[in-house]
Amino acid sequence: MVISGIGIEVDTKQAAVDVSVIWNYNVNNSTVFDQIVEKVREAIAHMIGLYLVKFNMNANDVMTKEQYLEKYRGKDSDDNKGNI
């Protein structure tokens, strides 16, 4: 999975997060989603002391690791370096 965009809205006590990803075809996406939400919730609470009230994850694409490497190999974009 590659994260290609992140947006965060913050208030005085809470935060909302939107992310765009490329899903790995061979992964249980609901399990990955739950793990990511928990990690983001913990990180936001620890780093800035806010409560996560909303988390949206949008899939820009779904592909295998091999398809991803074929499509993005050699690209110089920072969005694609070392992520999968």
C-alpha positions as CSV (number, residue, x, y, z in Angstrom):
1,M,0.0,0.0,0.0
2,V,1.3,3.5,-0.9
3,I,0.0,6.6,0.6
4,S,-0.2,9.3,-2.0
5,G,-2.0,12.1,-0.2
6,I,-2.9,13.0,3.4
7,G,-5.2,15.7,4.7
8,I,-5.7,16.6,8.3
9,E,-8.3,18.9,9.9
10,V,-7.8,19.9,13.5
11,D,-9.9,21.6,16.1
12,T,-9.0,22.5,19.7
13,K,-9.8,18.9,20.9
14,Q,-10.2,16.7,17.9
15,A,-8.8,15.8,14.5
16,A,-10.1,14.3,11.2
17,V,-7.8,12.6,8.7
18,D,-8.2,11.8,5.0
19,V,-5.7,9.6,3.2
20,S,-5.5,8.3,-0.4
21,V,-3.8,5.0,-1.0
22,I,-2.9,2.3,-3.5
23,W,-4.0,-1.0,-2.0
24,N,-2.0,-4.2,-2.4
25,Y,-4.3,-6.7,-4.1
26,N,-3.1,-9.6,-2.0
27,V,-3.8,-8.1,1.4
28,N,-6.9,-8.2,3.7
29,N,-7.8,-4.5,3.3
30,S,-10.3,-4.4,6.3
31,T,-7.6,-5.7,8.6
32,V,-5.0,-3.2,7.3
33,F,-7.6,-0.4,7.6
34,D,-8.3,-1.2,11.2
35,Q,-4.6,-1.3,12.0
36,I,-3.9,2.0,10.3
37,V,-6.8,3.7,12.1
38,E,-5.5,2.5,15.5
39,K,-1.9,3.6,14.7
40,V,-3.1,7.0,13.5
41,R,-5.3,7.4,16.6
42,E,-2.4,6.7,18.9
43,A,0.0,8.9,17.0
44,I,-2.3,11.9,17.0
45,A,-3.1,11.5,20.7
46,H,0.6,11.1,21.5
47,M,2.0,13.9,19.3
48,I,-0.6,16.6,19.6
49,G,-3.0,15.5,22.3
50,L,-6.1,15.4,20.1
51,Y,-8.8,12.8,19.7
52,L,-9.4,11.2,16.2
53,V,-13.0,11.7,15.4
54,K,-13.0,10.8,11.7
55,F,-10.7,8.7,9.4
56,N,-11.3,8.4,5.7
57,M,-9.2,6.2,3.4
58,N,-9.8,6.4,-0.3
59,A,-8.3,3.8,-2.7
60,N,-6.9,5.4,-5.8
61,D,-6.0,2.0,-7.2
62,V,-5.7,-1.7,-6.4
63,M,-2.7,-3.7,-7.7
64,T,-0.3,-6.4,-6.9
65,K,3.2,-5.6,-5.7
66,E,4.6,-6.7,-9.1
67,Q,2.1,-4.4,-11.0
68,Y,3.1,-1.5,-8.7
69,L,6.8,-2.0,-9.3
70,E,6.2,-2.3,-13.0
71,K,4.2,1.0,-13.1
72,Y,6.4,3.0,-10.7
73,R,9.9,1.6,-11.1
74,G,12.3,4.3,-12.0
75,K,10.0,7.2,-11.2
76,D,11.7,10.0,-9.3
77,S,8.6,11.1,-7.5
78,D,8.9,11.3,-3.7
79,D,5.4,9.8,-3.5
80,N,6.7,6.5,-4.8
81,K,10.1,6.0,-3.1
82,G,10.4,3.1,-0.8
83,N,6.7,2.6,-0.3
84,I,4.9,-0.8,-0.7
